[in-house]
C-alpha cells in the first residue's frame, strides 16, 4: 500500500507547524511580560551583578592580603632595626656616663678601657 501526500496535506502540516511555533512565541512573549517573567529577568540580572561584585571583592581581598603581608614583613624589619638602634644607644649612653664619671673624679681608667672595647666591639666589628 502506497501513501501519497497531496499538496494540501503538506501545506496543512506546514501550517500546523507554523501555528505551533507562533503559539510558542506568543506564550513566551506573554510570559516575559508577566510579573513572574519580569521578576525572573530581574533575578537573573541581579544574580549576574552579584557574581561580578563577588569577583571584585575576591580581587580586593587578594590585594589586601598581599598588602597585609608586606606590612608584616616591613614591621618585622623595622622591629629588628629599632632593636639594633636601641642597643647602640644604650652602649653610647653607658660610654658617655663613664666618660663623665672619669672627667668628674679622674678615676675609672679600667672602666674607660672596658667601655672602649665594648664600643669597638659593637660598632666596628658588627
N, C-alpha and C positions, 0 to 999 in steps of 0.2 A: 504494500500500500504506500503510495507516494503522497507526501504532503506538499501542497503548493501554497505558497504565500502570495497573496494578491497585493497589489499596491495599496489598497485600502487597509489591509492587515498591517503592513509595515508602517504606514502613516499613522494609524491609530495607536500602534505600540509606541512609536516615536512621540506622539502627542502625550501619551500617558507618562512617559519618562520625563518629558519637559515639564509637565504639570507637577510631577512629584518633586523635581528639582526646584521649581518655582515655589512650591509649598514649603519645602525645607528652608529655602532662603527667606520666605516670609516669616516663618516661625523664628528663625534666627534673628531677624530684624525686630520682631515683636519682643523677643526675649532680651535682646541687648538694650532696648529702650524701656524695659520694665524696671521697676525699682530694684528687683533682685538682680537684673542684669547690670544696672548701674552700680549696685553695691559690689558685685563681683569684679567689675572693671576697676573700681576704686581700691578694692582689696589687693588686686594684682599690682596696681601702680604703687600702693603703699609698701607692699612686700618688696618690690624692686628697689624702692628708695631705702628701705630699711637694710637690705642686703648691701647696697652701696655704702651707706653710712657705717655699717658694721666693718666693712673692709677698710674704710678710712680710719675708724677707731683702732683697728688692729695695727695699721701702719703707724699711727701716732703712738700706740703703746710700745711698738718695737723701737721707735726713735727715742722715746722717753727712757726705756730700759738701757739703751746704748748711752744716753747722756748720764744716767744714774751710775752706770758702770765707770764711765770716765771720771765722774766726780769722786767716786770712791777711790779710784786709783790716785787722783790728784790729792785727795785728803791724806791718803797713806804717805805719799811722797812729802807733803807739807809737814805732816807729823814727824817724820824722820828728820827733816831739815830743822824744825823747831827744837827737837830734842838735841840735835848736834849744836845748834846755836846756844841753847840753854847751858849745855855742858861747857862750851867755850867761855860764855860769860861768867859762869861760876869759877872757872880756873883763873880768868883775868881778875875777877873780884878778889879772890884769895891772894893772888900775887900782889895786887895793889895794897891790900891790907898789910901784907908782910913788909912791903916797901915802906909804908907809913910807920909801922912799928919800928923798923930799923932806923928810920930818919928821926923818930922821936927819942928812942933810948940808945941808939948806936949798937945795940946787941942783936943777936939773932942772925949772925952771918951764916950759920949752918942752915937755918930755916930759909934764908935767901937762896942758898945753893940748891936746896931741895925744890923751892918754887921755880927756880931757873930750869932745873932738869925736867920738872913737870910741864912747864910751858914749852920747852923744846920738844918733849915727847908728844905733846898734844898737837902743836901747830906745825912743826917741821916734819915729824915722822909720819904724819897722817896721810 
